[in-house]
Amino acid sequence: MAPGKFLLIASALMGMAACTGSPRYTSALDYMQSKATSMGPPEDWNYVHVDPVQARIYVAHQAQIEVVDATSGAPLGAVSGVHGTQGIVTVPALNRGYAESGNEIAVFDLHSLKVLTRILVTRRPVAYP
């Protein structure tokens, strides 16, 4: 894929994510722990994404993304086959999720949590210094 096409796709995804009505970030003083849930071994937890539209929490963990109900804390399943994910975006209007996985973007279905396709990129799509 040409670098320009990747930038166009990435820009479109970010634009769609911005339109989902996500709450704005506020200070840390506005947050408090209301629940705790166990999600397996403590090593290699990497990235958390909250989808306020579907009330789900996506947590990158080793070679998968754990999905938890944000209201009850109940596990809903996992997106398998994603390694070292450091970025997750969900677009409920399209029933799609996007996760960085090495030198590709894994596109997954938000209901089945199955990877539908992989978009190869020329370099790892994460901002490293």
Chimera marker file (.cmm) of the C-alpha trace (Angstrom):
<marker_set name="trace">
<marker id="1" x="0.000" y="0.000" z="0.000" r="1" g="1" b="0" radius="0.5"/>
<marker id="2" x="1.353" y="3.420" z="-0.889" r="1" g="1" b="0" radius="0.5"/>
<marker id="3" x="2.151" y="5.667" z="2.116" r="1" g="1" b="0" radius="0.5"/>
<marker id="4" x="-0.384" y="8.246" z="0.914" r="1" g="1" b="0" radius="0.5"/>
<marker id="5" x="-3.182" y="5.659" z="0.908" r="1" g="1" b="0" radius="0.5"/>
<marker id="6" x="-2.310" y="4.635" z="4.478" r="1" g="1" b="0" radius="0.5"/>
<marker id="7" x="-2.385" y="8.267" z="5.640" r="1" g="1" b="0" radius="0.5"/>
<marker id="8" x="-5.769" y="8.724" z="3.970" r="1" g="1" b="0" radius="0.5"/>
<marker id="9" x="-7.165" y="5.599" z="5.659" r="1" g="1" b="0" radius="0.5"/>
<marker id="10" x="-5.679" y="6.578" z="9.030" r="1" g="1" b="0" radius="0.5"/>
<marker id="11" x="-7.078" y="10.123" z="8.735" r="1" g="1" b="0" radius="0.5"/>
<marker id="12" x="-10.517" y="8.790" z="7.819" r="1" g="1" b="0" radius="0.5"/>
<marker id="13" x="-10.493" y="6.386" z="10.757" r="1" g="1" b="0" radius="0.5"/>
<marker id="14" x="-9.506" y="9.135" z="13.180" r="1" g="1" b="0" radius="0.5"/>
<marker id="15" x="-12.198" y="11.394" z="11.773" r="1" g="1" b="0" radius="0.5"/>
<marker id="16" x="-14.852" y="8.693" z="12.132" r="1" g="1" b="0" radius="0.5"/>
<marker id="17" x="-13.733" y="7.976" z="15.686" r="1" g="1" b="0" radius="0.5"/>
<marker id="18" x="-14.013" y="11.659" z="16.551" r="1" g="1" b="0" radius="0.5"/>
<marker id="19" x="-17.640" y="11.636" z="15.385" r="1" g="1" b="0" radius="0.5"/>
<marker id="20" x="-18.744" y="8.878" z="17.760" r="1" g="1" b="0" radius="0.5"/>
<marker id="21" x="-19.615" y="11.312" z="20.532" r="1" g="1" b="0" radius="0.5"/>
<marker id="22" x="-16.775" y="10.273" z="22.816" r="1" g="1" b="0" radius="0.5"/>
<marker id="23" x="-16.621" y="12.308" z="26.010" r="1" g="1" b="0" radius="0.5"/>
<marker id="24" x="-13.880" y="14.897" z="26.255" r="1" g="1" b="0" radius="0.5"/>
<marker id="25" x="-10.931" y="14.239" z="28.535" r="1" g="1" b="0" radius="0.5"/>
<marker id="26" x="-11.098" y="15.877" z="31.916" r="1" g="1" b="0" radius="0.5"/>
<marker id="27" x="-8.748" y="16.054" z="34.854" r="1" g="1" b="0" radius="0.5"/>
<marker id="28" x="-7.792" y="12.969" z="36.863" r="1" g="1" b="0" radius="0.5"/>
<marker id="29" x="-9.745" y="14.380" z="39.800" r="1" g="1" b="0" radius="0.5"/>
<marker id="30" x="-12.996" y="13.599" z="37.959" r="1" g="1" b="0" radius="0.5"/>
<marker id="31" x="-12.343" y="9.833" z="37.969" r="1" g="1" b="0" radius="0.5"/>
<marker id="32" x="-12.655" y="7.215" z="40.681" r="1" g="1" b="0" radius="0.5"/>
<marker id="33" x="-12.594" y="3.431" z="40.722" r="1" g="1" b="0" radius="0.5"/>
<marker id="34" x="-16.099" y="2.020" z="40.936" r="1" g="1" b="0" radius="0.5"/>
<marker id="35" x="-15.359" y="-1.645" z="40.144" r="1" g="1" b="0" radius="0.5"/>
<marker id="36" x="-12.499" y="-4.058" z="39.705" r="1" g="1" b="0" radius="0.5"/>
<marker id="37" x="-12.395" y="-7.149" z="37.526" r="1" g="1" b="0" radius="0.5"/>
<marker id="38" x="-9.806" y="-9.883" z="37.038" r="1" g="1" b="0" radius="0.5"/>
<marker id="39" x="-8.521" y="-10.378" z="33.498" r="1" g="1" b="0" radius="0.5"/>
<marker id="40" x="-5.805" y="-12.995" z="33.790" r="1" g="1" b="0" radius="0.5"/>
<marker id="41" x="-2.050" y="-12.782" z="34.380" r="1" g="1" b="0" radius="0.5"/>
<marker id="42" x="-0.736" y="-9.286" z="35.089" r="1" g="1" b="0" radius="0.5"/>
<marker id="43" x="2.102" y="-9.240" z="32.554" r="1" g="1" b="0" radius="0.5"/>
<marker id="44" x="2.006" y="-7.511" z="29.186" r="1" g="1" b="0" radius="0.5"/>
<marker id="45" x="-1.114" y="-5.365" z="29.577" r="1" g="1" b="0" radius="0.5"/>
<marker id="46" x="-0.589" y="-2.626" z="27.062" r="1" g="1" b="0" radius="0.5"/>
<marker id="47" x="-3.419" y="-0.380" z="25.918" r="1" g="1" b="0" radius="0.5"/>
<marker id="48" x="-7.004" y="0.385" z="26.952" r="1" g="1" b="0" radius="0.5"/>
<marker id="49" x="-9.776" y="1.776" z="24.748" r="1" g="1" b="0" radius="0.5"/>
<marker id="50" x="-13.245" y="2.672" z="26.055" r="1" g="1" b="0" radius="0.5"/>
<marker id="51" x="-16.187" y="2.609" z="23.652" r="1" g="1" b="0" radius="0.5"/>
<marker id="52" x="-18.862" y="4.737" z="25.370" r="1" g="1" b="0" radius="0.5"/>
<marker id="53" x="-21.424" y="4.034" z="22.624" r="1" g="1" b="0" radius="0.5"/>
<marker id="54" x="-21.447" y="0.260" z="23.197" r="1" g="1" b="0" radius="0.5"/>
<marker id="55" x="-20.311" y="0.459" z="26.858" r="1" g="1" b="0" radius="0.5"/>
<marker id="56" x="-17.319" y="-1.789" z="26.213" r="1" g="1" b="0" radius="0.5"/>
<marker id="57" x="-13.714" y="-1.704" z="27.330" r="1" g="1" b="0" radius="0.5"/>
<marker id="58" x="-11.022" y="-3.103" z="25.027" r="1" g="1" b="0" radius="0.5"/>
<marker id="59" x="-7.749" y="-4.071" z="26.730" r="1" g="1" b="0" radius="0.5"/>
<marker id="60" x="-4.707" y="-5.157" z="24.710" r="1" g="1" b="0" radius="0.5"/>
<marker id="61" x="-3.089" y="-8.171" z="26.371" r="1" g="1" b="0" radius="0.5"/>
<marker id="62" x="-0.258" y="-10.156" z="24.787" r="1" g="1" b="0" radius="0.5"/>
<marker id="63" x="-1.610" y="-11.659" z="21.513" r="1" g="1" b="0" radius="0.5"/>
<marker id="64" x="-5.232" y="-10.596" z="21.933" r="1" g="1" b="0" radius="0.5"/>
<marker id="65" x="-7.587" y="-7.809" z="22.953" r="1" g="1" b="0" radius="0.5"/>
<marker id="66" x="-9.817" y="-8.635" z="25.916" r="1" g="1" b="0" radius="0.5"/>
<marker id="67" x="-13.323" y="-7.129" z="25.673" r="1" g="1" b="0" radius="0.5"/>
<marker id="68" x="-15.250" y="-6.346" z="28.859" r="1" g="1" b="0" radius="0.5"/>
<marker id="69" x="-18.725" y="-4.946" z="29.492" r="1" g="1" b="0" radius="0.5"/>
<marker id="70" x="-18.109" y="-1.465" z="30.941" r="1" g="1" b="0" radius="0.5"/>
<marker id="71" x="-21.222" y="-1.605" z="33.128" r="1" g="1" b="0" radius="0.5"/>
<marker id="72" x="-21.008" y="-5.065" z="34.705" r="1" g="1" b="0" radius="0.5"/>
<marker id="73" x="-17.303" y="-5.862" z="34.266" r="1" g="1" b="0" radius="0.5"/>
<marker id="74" x="-18.264" y="-9.196" z="32.673" r="1" g="1" b="0" radius="0.5"/>
<marker id="75" x="-15.908" y="-10.544" z="30.006" r="1" g="1" b="0" radius="0.5"/>
<marker id="76" x="-17.488" y="-10.488" z="26.541" r="1" g="1" b="0" radius="0.5"/>
<marker id="77" x="-14.748" y="-12.236" z="24.568" r="1" g="1" b="0" radius="0.5"/>
<marker id="78" x="-11.466" y="-11.469" z="22.858" r="1" g="1" b="0" radius="0.5"/>
<marker id="79" x="-10.052" y="-10.411" z="19.503" r="1" g="1" b="0" radius="0.5"/>
<marker id="80" x="-7.336" y="-13.008" z="18.797" r="1" g="1" b="0" radius="0.5"/>
<marker id="81" x="-4.297" y="-12.810" z="16.568" r="1" g="1" b="0" radius="0.5"/>
<marker id="82" x="-3.202" y="-9.257" z="17.339" r="1" g="1" b="0" radius="0.5"/>
<marker id="83" x="0.316" y="-8.978" z="18.739" r="1" g="1" b="0" radius="0.5"/>
<marker id="84" x="1.653" y="-6.092" z="20.815" r="1" g="1" b="0" radius="0.5"/>
<marker id="85" x="-1.318" y="-3.828" z="20.118" r="1" g="1" b="0" radius="0.5"/>
<marker id="86" x="-0.676" y="-0.221" z="21.079" r="1" g="1" b="0" radius="0.5"/>
<marker id="87" x="-3.685" y="1.357" z="19.450" r="1" g="1" b="0" radius="0.5"/>
<marker id="88" x="-7.377" y="0.426" z="19.224" r="1" g="1" b="0" radius="0.5"/>
<marker id="89" x="-10.190" y="2.388" z="17.573" r="1" g="1" b="0" radius="0.5"/>
<marker id="90" x="-13.838" y="1.330" z="17.394" r="1" g="1" b="0" radius="0.5"/>
<marker id="91" x="-16.447" y="2.714" z="14.987" r="1" g="1" b="0" radius="0.5"/>
<marker id="92" x="-19.834" y="1.408" z="16.192" r="1" g="1" b="0" radius="0.5"/>
<marker id="93" x="-21.702" y="2.982" z="13.256" r="1" g="1" b="0" radius="0.5"/>
<marker id="94" x="-19.727" y="0.686" z="10.923" r="1" g="1" b="0" radius="0.5"/>
<marker id="95" x="-19.571" y="-2.283" z="13.346" r="1" g="1" b="0" radius="0.5"/>
<marker id="96" x="-15.785" y="-2.231" z="12.917" r="1" g="1" b="0" radius="0.5"/>
<marker id="97" x="-12.766" y="-2.057" z="15.164" r="1" g="1" b="0" radius="0.5"/>
<marker id="98" x="-9.199" y="-1.342" z="14.125" r="1" g="1" b="0" radius="0.5"/>
<marker id="99" x="-6.110" y="-2.460" z="16.031" r="1" g="1" b="0" radius="0.5"/>
<marker id="100" x="-2.434" y="-1.891" z="15.341" r="1" g="1" b="0" radius="0.5"/>
<marker id="101" x="-0.615" y="-5.233" z="15.251" r="1" g="1" b="0" radius="0.5"/>
<marker id="102" x="3.033" y="-4.993" z="14.246" r="1" g="1" b="0" radius="0.5"/>
<marker id="103" x="3.259" y="-3.908" z="10.611" r="1" g="1" b="0" radius="0.5"/>
<marker id="104" x="-0.469" y="-4.167" z="9.978" r="1" g="1" b="0" radius="0.5"/>
<marker id="105" x="-3.868" y="-2.913" z="11.042" r="1" g="1" b="0" radius="0.5"/>
<marker id="106" x="-6.283" y="-5.693" z="12.020" r="1" g="1" b="0" radius="0.5"/>
<marker id="107" x="-9.900" y="-4.879" z="11.105" r="1" g="1" b="0" radius="0.5"/>
<marker id="108" x="-12.390" y="-6.734" z="13.322" r="1" g="1" b="0" radius="0.5"/>
<marker id="109" x="-16.152" y="-7.101" z="13.674" r="1" g="1" b="0" radius="0.5"/>
<marker id="110" x="-17.428" y="-5.491" z="16.902" r="1" g="1" b="0" radius="0.5"/>
<marker id="111" x="-20.110" y="-8.150" z="17.462" r="1" g="1" b="0" radius="0.5"/>
<marker id="112" x="-18.288" y="-11.395" z="16.636" r="1" g="1" b="0" radius="0.5"/>
<marker id="113" x="-14.828" y="-10.005" z="17.609" r="1" g="1" b="0" radius="0.5"/>
<marker id="114" x="-13.363" y="-11.881" z="14.624" r="1" g="1" b="0" radius="0.5"/>
<marker id="115" x="-10.594" y="-10.353" z="12.523" r="1" g="1" b="0" radius="0.5"/>
<marker id="116" x="-12.072" y="-9.684" z="9.065" r="1" g="1" b="0" radius="0.5"/>
<marker id="117" x="-9.000" y="-8.461" z="7.227" r="1" g="1" b="0" radius="0.5"/>
<marker id="118" x="-5.518" y="-7.089" z="7.742" r="1" g="1" b="0" radius="0.5"/>
<marker id="119" x="-4.156" y="-3.926" z="6.161" r="1" g="1" b="0" radius="0.5"/>
<marker id="120" x="-0.397" y="-4.135" z="5.642" r="1" g="1" b="0" radius="0.5"/>
<marker id="121" x="1.584" y="-0.961" z="6.278" r="1" g="1" b="0" radius="0.5"/>
<marker id="122" x="5.143" y="-0.149" z="5.291" r="1" g="1" b="0" radius="0.5"/>
<marker id="123" x="6.228" y="0.588" z="8.842" r="1" g="1" b="0" radius="0.5"/>
<marker id="124" x="4.834" y="0.119" z="12.314" r="1" g="1" b="0" radius="0.5"/>
<marker id="125" x="1.912" y="2.582" z="12.646" r="1" g="1" b="0" radius="0.5"/>
<marker id="126" x="2.836" y="3.748" z="16.145" r="1" g="1" b="0" radius="0.5"/>
<marker id="127" x="4.571" y="6.980" z="17.047" r="1" g="1" b="0" radius="0.5"/>
<marker id="128" x="8.042" y="6.077" z="18.252" r="1" g="1" b="0" radius="0.5"/>
<marker id="129" x="10.614" y="8.797" z="18.929" r="1" g="1" b="0" radius="0.5"/>
<link id1="1" id2="2" r="1" g="1" b="0" radius="0.2"/>
<link id1="2" id2="3" r="1" g="1" b="0" radius="0.2"/>
<link id1="3" id2="4" r="1" g="1" b="0" radius="0.2"/>
<link id1="4" id2="5" r="1" g="1" b="0" radius="0.2"/>
<link id1="5" id2="6" r="1" g="1" b="0" radius="0.2"/>
<link id1="6" id2="7" r="1" g="1" b="0" radius="0.2"/>
<link id1="7" id2="8" r="1" g="1" b="0" radius="0.2"/>
<link id1="8" id2="9" r="1" g="1" b="0" radius="0.2"/>
<link id1="9" id2="10" r="1" g="1" b="0" radius="0.2"/>
<link id1="10" id2="11" r="1" g="1" b="0" radius="0.2"/>
<link id1="11" id2="12" r="1" g="1" b="0" radius="0.2"/>
<link id1="12" id2="13" r="1" g="1" b="0" radius="0.2"/>
<link id1="13" id2="14" r="1" g="1" b="0" radius="0.2"/>
<link id1="14" id2="15" r="1" g="1" b="0" radius="0.2"/>
<link id1="15" id2="16" r="1" g="1" b="0" radius="0.2"/>
<link id1="16" id2="17" r="1" g="1" b="0" radius="0.2"/>
<link id1="17" id2="18" r="1" g="1" b="0" radius="0.2"/>
<link id1="18" id2="19" r="1" g="1" b="0" radius="0.2"/>
<link id1="19" id2="20" r="1" g="1" b="0" radius="0.2"/>
<link id1="20" id2="21" r="1" g="1" b="0" radius="0.2"/>
<link id1="21" id2="22" r="1" g="1" b="0" radius="0.2"/>
<link id1="22" id2="23" r="1" g="1" b="0" radius="0.2"/>
<link id1="23" id2="24" r="1" g="1" b="0" radius="0.2"/>
<link id1="24" id2="25" r="1" g="1" b="0" radius="0.2"/>
<link id1="25" id2="26" r="1" g="1" b="0" radius="0.2"/>
<link id1="26" id2="27" r="1" g="1" b="0" radius="0.2"/>
<link id1="27" id2="28" r="1" g="1" b="0" radius="0.2"/>
<link id1="28" id2="29" r="1" g="1" b="0" radius="0.2"/>
<link id1="29" id2="30" r="1" g="1" b="0" radius="0.2"/>
<link id1="30" id2="31" r="1" g="1" b="0" radius="0.2"/>
<link id1="31" id2="32" r="1" g="1" b="0" radius="0.2"/>
<link id1="32" id2="33" r="1" g="1" b="0" radius="0.2"/>
<link id1="33" id2="34" r="1" g="1" b="0" radius="0.2"/>
<link id1="34" id2="35" r="1" g="1" b="0" radius="0.2"/>
<link id1="35" id2="36" r="1" g="1" b="0" radius="0.2"/>
<link id1="36" id2="37" r="1" g="1" b="0" radius="0.2"/>
<link id1="37" id2="38" r="1" g="1" b="0" radius="0.2"/>
<link id1="38" id2="39" r="1" g="1" b="0" radius="0.2"/>
<link id1="39" id2="40" r="1" g="1" b="0" radius="0.2"/>
<link id1="40" id2="41" r="1" g="1" b="0" radius="0.2"/>
<link id1="41" id2="42" r="1" g="1" b="0" radius="0.2"/>
<link id1="42" id2="43" r="1" g="1" b="0" radius="0.2"/>
<link id1="43" id2="44" r="1" g="1" b="0" radius="0.2"/>
<link id1="44" id2="45" r="1" g="1" b="0" radius="0.2"/>
<link id1="45" id2="46" r="1" g="1" b="0" radius="0.2"/>
<link id1="46" id2="47" r="1" g="1" b="0" radius="0.2"/>
<link id1="47" id2="48" r="1" g="1" b="0" radius="0.2"/>
<link id1="48" id2="49" r="1" g="1" b="0" radius="0.2"/>
<link id1="49" id2="50" r="1" g="1" b="0" radius="0.2"/>
<link id1="50" id2="51" r="1" g="1" b="0" radius="0.2"/>
<link id1="51" id2="52" r="1" g="1" b="0" radius="0.2"/>
<link id1="52" id2="53" r="1" g="1" b="0" radius="0.2"/>
<link id1="53" id2="54" r="1" g="1" b="0" radius="0.2"/>
<link id1="54" id2="55" r="1" g="1" b="0" radius="0.2"/>
<link id1="55" id2="56" r="1" g="1" b="0" radius="0.2"/>
<link id1="56" id2="57" r="1" g="1" b="0" radius="0.2"/>
<link id1="57" id2="58" r="1" g="1" b="0" radius="0.2"/>
<link id1="58" id2="59" r="1" g="1" b="0" radius="0.2"/>
<link id1="59" id2="60" r="1" g="1" b="0" radius="0.2"/>
<link id1="60" id2="61" r="1" g="1" b="0" radius="0.2"/>
<link id1="61" id2="62" r="1" g="1" b="0" radius="0.2"/>
<link id1="62" id2="63" r="1" g="1" b="0" radius="0.2"/>
<link id1="63" id2="64" r="1" g="1" b="0" radius="0.2"/>
<link id1="64" id2="65" r="1" g="1" b="0" radius="0.2"/>
<link id1="65" id2="66" r="1" g="1" b="0" radius="0.2"/>
<link id1="66" id2="67" r="1" g="1" b="0" radius="0.2"/>
<link id1="67" id2="68" r="1" g="1" b="0" radius="0.2"/>
<link id1="68" id2="69" r="1" g="1" b="0" radius="0.2"/>
<link id1="69" id2="70" r="1" g="1" b="0" radius="0.2"/>
<link id1="70" id2="71" r="1" g="1" b="0" radius="0.2"/>
<link id1="71" id2="72" r="1" g="1" b="0" radius="0.2"/>
<link id1="72" id2="73" r="1" g="1" b="0" radius="0.2"/>
<link id1="73" id2="74" r="1" g="1" b="0" radius="0.2"/>
<link id1="74" id2="75" r="1" g="1" b="0" radius="0.2"/>
<link id1="75" id2="76" r="1" g="1" b="0" radius="0.2"/>
<link id1="76" id2="77" r="1" g="1" b="0" radius="0.2"/>
<link id1="77" id2="78" r="1" g="1" b="0" radius="0.2"/>
<link id1="78" id2="79" r="1" g="1" b="0" radius="0.2"/>
<link id1="79" id2="80" r="1" g="1" b="0" radius="0.2"/>
<link id1="80" id2="81" r="1" g="1" b="0" radius="0.2"/>
<link id1="81" id2="82" r="1" g="1" b="0" radius="0.2"/>
<link id1="82" id2="83" r="1" g="1" b="0" radius="0.2"/>
<link id1="83" id2="84" r="1" g="1" b="0" radius="0.2"/>
<link id1="84" id2="85" r="1" g="1" b="0" radius="0.2"/>
<link id1="85" id2="86" r="1" g="1" b="0" radius="0.2"/>
<link id1="86" id2="87" r="1" g="1" b="0" radius="0.2"/>
<link id1="87" id2="88" r="1" g="1" b="0" radius="0.2"/>
<link id1="88" id2="89" r="1" g="1" b="0" radius="0.2"/>
<link id1="89" id2="90" r="1" g="1" b="0" radius="0.2"/>
<link id1="90" id2="91" r="1" g="1" b="0" radius="0.2"/>
<link id1="91" id2="92" r="1" g="1" b="0" radius="0.2"/>
<link id1="92" id2="93" r="1" g="1" b="0" radius="0.2"/>
<link id1="93" id2="94" r="1" g="1" b="0" radius="0.2"/>
<link id1="94" id2="95" r="1" g="1" b="0" radius="0.2"/>
<link id1="95" id2="96" r="1" g="1" b="0" radius="0.2"/>
<link id1="96" id2="97" r="1" g="1" b="0" radius="0.2"/>
<link id1="97" id2="98" r="1" g="1" b="0" radius="0.2"/>
<link id1="98" id2="99" r="1" g="1" b="0" radius="0.2"/>
<link id1="99" id2="100" r="1" g="1" b="0" radius="0.2"/>
<link id1="100" id2="101" r="1" g="1" b="0" radius="0.2"/>
<link id1="101" id2="102" r="1" g="1" b="0" radius="0.2"/>
<link id1="102" id2="103" r="1" g="1" b="0" radius="0.2"/>
<link id1="103" id2="104" r="1" g="1" b="0" radius="0.2"/>
<link id1="104" id2="105" r="1" g="1" b="0" radius="0.2"/>
<link id1="105" id2="106" r="1" g="1" b="0" radius="0.2"/>
<link id1="106" id2="107" r="1" g="1" b="0" radius="0.2"/>
<link id1="107" id2="108" r="1" g="1" b="0" radius="0.2"/>
<link id1="108" id2="109" r="1" g="1" b="0" radius="0.2"/>
<link id1="109" id2="110" r="1" g="1" b="0" radius="0.2"/>
<link id1="110" id2="111" r="1" g="1" b="0" radius="0.2"/>
<link id1="111" id2="112" r="1" g="1" b="0" radius="0.2"/>
<link id1="112" id2="113" r="1" g="1" b="0" radius="0.2"/>
<link id1="113" id2="114" r="1" g="1" b="0" radius="0.2"/>
<link id1="114" id2="115" r="1" g="1" b="0" radius="0.2"/>
<link id1="115" id2="116" r="1" g="1" b="0" radius="0.2"/>
<link id1="116" id2="117" r="1" g="1" b="0" radius="0.2"/>
<link id1="117" id2="118" r="1" g="1" b="0" radius="0.2"/>
<link id1="118" id2="119" r="1" g="1" b="0" radius="0.2"/>
<link id1="119" id2="120" r="1" g="1" b="0" radius="0.2"/>
<link id1="120" id2="121" r="1" g="1" b="0" radius="0.2"/>
<link id1="121" id2="122" r="1" g="1" b="0" radius="0.2"/>
<link id1="122" id2="123" r="1" g="1" b="0" radius="0.2"/>
<link id1="123" id2="124" r="1" g="1" b="0" radius="0.2"/>
<link id1="124" id2="125" r="1" g="1" b="0" radius="0.2"/>
<link id1="125" id2="126" r="1" g="1" b="0" radius="0.2"/>
<link id1="126" id2="127" r="1" g="1" b="0" radius="0.2"/>
<link id1="127" id2="128" r="1" g="1" b="0" radius="0.2"/>
<link id1="128" id2="129" r="1" g="1" b="0" radius="0.2"/>
</marker_set>
